[in-house]
Amino acid sequence: METYIKDNNGDPQCPINNCLLGLFFSCNSSFETGEPPAFSPYGERRLCIDAFQMLFGDDRRMYFSDFYCSYPRKGTHYVTIVVTTPGSDADDFCKEHLVAIISHKKKPFIYCRPKSGTVHVSCGAWVDIFFTDNVDIRYCIDEKDASFEYCECIGYSKPNGLPKNLNCQHCNLDNSDD
């Protein structure tokens, strides 16, 4: 999978819009089972990949990028976390424009348990990872770090992304006193 330019999905002021190359991965699980949800807003074919290996380690940095909801899915909030390789062009861009998530073991919305190699996500928001490196799917599957599965598709997208819900009282700052 080759990286592509981030569209305008989410907050229109998000610094990575139309500026950063990456791949989106959803990092969510069912509250009841701990498994990926039975549905996906991203399509009917899901790539399940070893999140621990991909996200945590000395060769990865994480940055907070966006918090929003969109009109079609009112009430569902999304957090976008950018994952970079230290020293890369993407990492340099993120250092300048985003907030680094410093803690190695516990991060807001997503954390790992190194001994078990498990990754846990917040149930309060849909966590999206924007991974700024290409991913060799064949290698991941051969190494047993990834597999494909089918799921129900419940969403859709638009060219250039879905707009942020500008009326949400949770993810919009009130600037009325300015």
C-alpha positions in Angstrom: 0.0 0.0 0.0 1.4 3.3 -1.0 0.8 6.6 0.9 -1.5 9.2 -0.6 -2.2 12.9 0.3 -4.5 13.4 3.2 -7.8 14.9 2.0 -10.0 17.5 3.8 -11.9 15.0 5.9 -12.4 16.3 9.5 -11.7 19.8 10.7 -11.0 22.1 7.8 -8.2 23.7 9.9 -6.3 20.4 10.5 -2.7 21.1 9.5 -2.2 17.8 7.7 -5.1 18.4 5.2 -3.6 18.3 1.7 -0.1 18.5 3.2 0.9 15.0 4.4 1.2 11.6 2.8 -0.1 8.6 4.7 -2.4 5.6 5.0 -5.5 5.5 7.3 -6.0 2.6 9.6 -8.9 2.3 12.1 -7.8 1.2 15.5 -11.1 0.3 17.1 -12.7 -2.7 18.8 -16.0 -3.8 20.1 -16.5 -3.0 23.8 -18.1 -6.4 24.3 -15.6 -8.7 22.5 -12.3 -6.7 22.1 -12.4 -7.7 18.5 -12.7 -5.3 15.5 -16.3 -4.2 15.1 -18.6 -6.3 12.8 -19.0 -3.3 10.5 -16.7 -0.7 9.0 -17.3 2.8 7.6 -14.3 2.2 5.2 -15.4 -0.7 3.1 -16.2 -4.4 3.2 -12.7 -5.7 3.1 -10.6 -5.2 6.2 -6.8 -5.5 6.6 -6.1 -6.7 10.1 -2.5 -5.8 11.0 -0.4 -6.2 14.1 -1.0 -2.8 15.7 1.6 -3.3 18.5 4.4 -3.8 16.0 3.2 -1.0 13.7 2.5 1.7 16.3 4.8 1.2 19.3 8.5 1.2 19.3 11.6 3.3 19.2 11.2 3.7 15.5 7.8 5.4 15.8 6.5 8.8 16.9 2.9 9.8 17.5 1.2 13.1 17.1 -2.3 14.4 17.8 -3.9 15.7 14.6 -7.7 16.1 14.8 -10.8 15.6 16.8 -14.2 15.9 15.0 -17.5 14.4 14.1 -19.2 14.5 10.7 -22.8 15.2 9.6 -23.7 11.6 8.5 -22.6 10.0 11.8 -23.8 12.5 14.4 -22.6 11.5 17.8 -19.6 9.5 16.6 -16.4 11.4 17.3 -13.1 10.7 15.6 -9.6 11.2 16.8 -6.8 11.2 14.2 -3.3 10.2 15.4 -0.4 10.6 13.0 2.4 7.9 13.3 5.8 8.8 11.8 9.3 7.4 11.5 11.7 9.7 13.4 13.8 11.9 11.1 11.5 11.5 8.1 10.0 14.4 6.2 6.6 13.6 7.7 8.1 13.6 11.2 9.7 17.0 10.6 6.4 18.4 9.4 4.5 17.0 12.4 7.1 18.4 14.9 6.4 21.8 13.4 2.6 21.6 13.1 1.2 19.0 15.5 1.3 18.2 19.2 3.6 15.2 20.0 2.2 12.4 22.2 5.2 11.8 24.4 4.5 9.0 26.8 5.9 5.8 25.4 3.5 3.3 27.1 0.3 5.1 27.7 -1.1 7.6 25.1 -4.4 9.4 25.1 -7.0 7.3 23.3 -4.6 4.4 22.6 -2.1 2.5 24.8 -0.1 -0.7 24.8 0.7 -3.5 27.2 4.2 -4.4 26.2 4.3 -7.7 28.1 1.3 -9.1 26.2 1.8 -7.1 23.0 -1.8 -5.9 23.1 -3.1 -2.5 22.0 -6.1 -0.9 23.7 -8.2 2.0 22.4 -10.7 4.4 24.0 -14.3 3.5 23.6 -15.3 7.2 23.7 -14.1 8.0 20.2 -13.3 6.3 16.9 -9.5 6.2 16.7 -8.0 6.6 13.3 -4.2 6.2 12.7 -2.6 8.1 9.8 0.5 6.1 9.2 3.1 8.0 7.1 5.0 5.1 5.6 4.2 2.7 2.8 3.1 -0.8 4.0 4.2 -4.0 2.2 1.1 -6.1 2.7 2.6 -9.2 1.2 5.5 -9.1 3.6 3.1 -8.5 6.6 0.9 -11.5 5.5 3.9 -13.7 4.9 5.2 -12.8 8.4 1.8 -13.6 9.9 1.5 -9.9 11.0 -1.6 -9.3 8.9 -4.7 -10.9 7.3 -7.7 -9.9 5.3 -11.3 -10.4 6.5 -14.7 -9.3 5.2 -17.1 -7.1 7.2 -20.3 -5.2 6.7 -19.8 -1.7 5.2 -22.0 0.9 6.7 -20.4 4.1 5.5 -19.5 6.1 2.6 -17.1 8.9 1.6 -17.0 11.8 -0.8 -14.3 13.0 -3.0 -12.1 15.2 -0.8 -13.6 13.8 2.4 -16.6 14.3 4.7 -17.0 17.8 6.2 -16.8 18.4 10.0 -20.1 18.9 11.8 -19.8 22.6 12.5 -22.8 22.5 14.9 -21.4 20.0 17.4 -21.0 21.4 20.9 -18.4 18.7 21.8 -15.8 19.2 19.1 -16.1 22.9 18.2 -14.6 25.6 20.2 -16.9 28.5 21.2 -15.3 31.7 19.9 -18.4 33.9 20.7 -16.5 36.0 23.2 -13.8 37.0 20.7 
